[in-house]
Amino acid sequence: MSLDPLLIELLVDPVDHGELLYVEAAGVLYNPRRRLVYAVSDGIPVLLPDEATSADDAEHARLVGDPGAVRTGAPRD
């Protein structure tokens, strides 16, 4: 289930308050600065720092390189 476009505009990392990457194909929100992966469960972002998982180099490259990844925290044109 994909996230609402308005929600995508509003979402930021709960710790550093920076933008995230929404990777719909993987069903996650990703913070490439901190290399943390947040789950999206049934269209609901789970932005709990204690439930985030770390991304290794291969996962980081896959998430950052996903052509469908959308940056959050900024209005869409």
C-alpha positions in Angstrom: 0.0 0.0 0.0 1.5 3.3 -1.0 1.7 6.4 1.2 -0.5 9.4 0.7 1.3 12.2 -1.2 0.5 14.8 1.6 2.0 12.4 4.2 5.2 12.1 2.0 5.5 15.9 2.1 5.4 15.9 5.9 7.5 13.0 6.9 11.0 13.5 8.3 13.4 11.4 10.4 12.3 11.5 14.0 15.9 11.9 15.3 17.7 14.2 12.9 14.6 15.8 11.4 16.0 15.5 7.8 14.3 14.1 4.7 13.9 10.4 4.1 13.6 8.3 1.0 10.4 6.5 0.5 11.1 3.3 -1.4 7.6 2.0 -2.2 8.9 -1.2 -3.8 10.7 -2.2 -0.6 7.9 -0.8 1.6 10.3 1.3 3.7 11.4 4.8 4.5 15.2 5.2 4.5 17.5 7.7 6.1 20.7 7.5 4.0 22.6 9.8 6.4 22.1 7.6 9.4 21.7 4.4 7.3 18.4 3.5 9.1 15.5 1.7 7.6 12.0 2.4 8.9 9.1 0.0 8.0 5.9 1.0 6.4 3.2 -1.3 7.6 -0.2 -1.3 5.9 0.4 2.2 4.7 1.5 3.5 8.1 5.1 4.6 8.6 6.7 3.1 11.7 9.0 5.9 12.6 10.1 4.6 16.0 13.9 4.8 16.4 14.0 1.6 18.5 12.3 -0.3 15.7 14.5 1.0 12.9 17.1 -1.4 11.4 20.6 -0.6 10.1 21.4 -0.9 6.4 24.6 -2.6 5.3 26.5 -1.3 2.3 24.6 -3.5 -0.2 21.1 -2.4 1.2 22.2 1.2 1.3 23.2 1.1 -2.4 20.0 -0.7 -3.4 17.7 1.8 -1.5 19.5 4.9 -2.6 19.7 3.7 -6.2 16.1 2.7 -6.5 14.6 4.7 -9.4 11.2 4.9 -7.8 12.5 6.3 -4.5 10.9 9.6 -3.5 12.3 12.2 -1.1 10.1 13.1 1.8 9.8 16.4 3.7 9.3 18.7 0.7 6.2 19.7 -1.4 5.8 17.9 -4.6 5.4 19.7 -7.9 
